[in-house]
Every structure is written in C-alpha cells, then in structure tokens.
Amino acid sequence: MQIEDAIIIGAGPCGLAAAIELEKIGLHPLVIEKRNIVHSISQYPTYMHFFSTPEKLEIGDIPFTTANDKPSRLEALNYYRTAAQRHRVRVQAYEAITSITAEDDGYILHGEDRFGNKRMYKSRYVVIATGYFDHPNELGIPGEQLEKVSHFFRESHPYVGMKVAIIGGSNSAIDAALELERVRAEVTVVYRGEDYSTSIKPWVKPGFQSKVTNGLINMLFQSKVVAIENHTITVQGPEGDIQLPNDFVLALTGFHPDRNFLAATGVTMEEEGYPTFNQETMETNVPGIYLAGVVASRHEANEIFIESGRYHGRKIAEHILSKK
C-alpha cells in the first residue's frame, strides 16, 4: 500500500490547480489520472479557441500568454503541461481509481492501470476532480449506439461530402456546423429551442445565421431526433415526423459528472441531483473528501469551468490548513 499526504483524482486544470495549492501548505499530493494530463482539453476540436481570455485560465501564478485574443486548444495543452512540470506536480497517468473506502485515519483508494494491474493507496485527504467528458448526456433513442453516432467533434475532414446531422444548439454545435460546411458537408442542425441559443458567441452568430438564410446549413428548430438508422434519421418537429438521409450524427448534447462514483464513495446527493458539499470549503458530507472543478456543478456542467473551478483548490487548502 502506498501512503500519500493527499490524493487528487483527475489531472484536469482544476485538479492541477488543487495540487499546486496543497503543495503550498506543505502537503505533497499525488494526482492520479486515468488518461493523460488535461484529457478533456485534448478532446476538444483540433482548431478550437477558448471563449475565455488567457488570464482567466491561469493556474499556479504562471502567466498564460498568446498572440491571439483567445487561446487555442494547442496553446492550452502546452500551458497546462508546462505549469504542471514547473510546479513538479506528481501525476500518475493512465490509472483509474475504482473505489474509495473509509479507514479510521483516512481513506483506502483502489486503483487499476491500463494493463489491469491493481494498486492500493492510503491518504487522509482526497480531492475528486474527475471532470465530465467521459459521461455524455445520452439521447435514449433507437440507434444511438450505432458507429455513425458520436458525442464528440474533433475536426471536419472525416465528414467531407457527407450528410451530417448535429443535435444541439450550443456553441459546440454551431462551431461544428460551420467547420463542416467549409468542407462541403451537407449539414442539418436539429435543435429543440424555438430560436437560436442566447449562449452562442456574438461574433459567431451572424455568420451562422447567414449560412442558414442562404441554405448552406439546414436549421430545424423545435425539433428532436427520435430514431437513428444506418442511412437515415427520424426527426420530430412542429409539423410531425420527417425522415432525412444521413451518414453521420454528432450528438453534441453536453456532458455530466459521474454521480455514481460519488455516491459509492459516500457522498450524498441533494434532491436536485447534485452532490452535497460546502461551497466555502469544497468539503463533501464525508470529512476529508473534497470536490474540485465541474464535478461540483449543481445543474449543468457548464456552470463551472476553468475560470471558477481553478479556485477550488485554494478553498480546499485553506480548510485543511485550518484543521491542522
């Protein structure tokens, strides 16, 4: 069994920020990540730019510089791995924590690496910063498990000349539609709202609306996909059901934190479905177990992002220090 001062589950920006803050108070935390450092960002579209300005993404008092107004995915990957290296954050990648059980003076964590080897750790403090990208909001419709369906959009090249349906109306859906139209994909956006989402970036919306007006992108409001077949999709709209030819479906419907893992750890869930924790300290109802990042979101994962989640580690460190 490996004994640690503190263990942080998840090496996203908020998990790394928490590690840096705990180091400042004399702890030497181990970060355990089941994939790579900032895995969620590595899953973003290849050429994506952040909505946030660089200073709002900074951790560990390291400046985030970019030649553009908004940093790119590639710049963010470089920034966060550099921040982790400069602060000498101990990251154990490609290992999953499968369970956490209480001991009198701490917690036992069971892990498993990508080759199936079992690991065991003991720590007095545990920070859960697991993000949400592994848990897409599924549609629950026939055909959703077909190979042609994806909850992620990386780049447009694989869809050249294809008939692509995008489910959703957020920024991710709009950005994907624009990139796909540029490579001459036949794009249909299926959105349940009555009008364009108010969250769409203001500098993107006019260009998208122009594409719709000129018939380059097919926009279906007050609609939802109710079935997916090999060569078609069925869309339910104001005029009833219609069947459209289709090659690929991008279900960009968002993600949610892993509530089951939290519940199995002993963290209770409120009536609204979010985990019980103290907003001032980030400690859950289980003493010594804390939340950081989007796993602490109450309703939608989007309500907590790097801008706010990067400060959770400071709250955790202050609380641990006050107890010591």
Secondary structure, DSSP 8 states (H G I E B T S, - for coil): -EEEEEEEE--SHHHHHHHHHHHHTT---EEE-SSSTTHHHHTS-TT-B-SS-GGGG--TT-----SSSS-BHHHHHHHHHHHHHHTT-EEE-SEEEEEEEEETTEEEEEEEETT--EEEEEEEEEEE---STTSB-----TTTTSTTEES----SGGGTT-EEEEE--SHHHHHHHHHHHHTT-EEEEE-SSSS--TTS-TTTHHHHHHHHHTTSEEEE-S-EEEEE-SSEEEEEETTEEEEEE-SEEEE---B---HHHHHHHT--B-TTS-B-B-TTT-BBSSTTEEE-GGGG-SS-GGGS-HHHHTTHHHHHHHHHHHH-
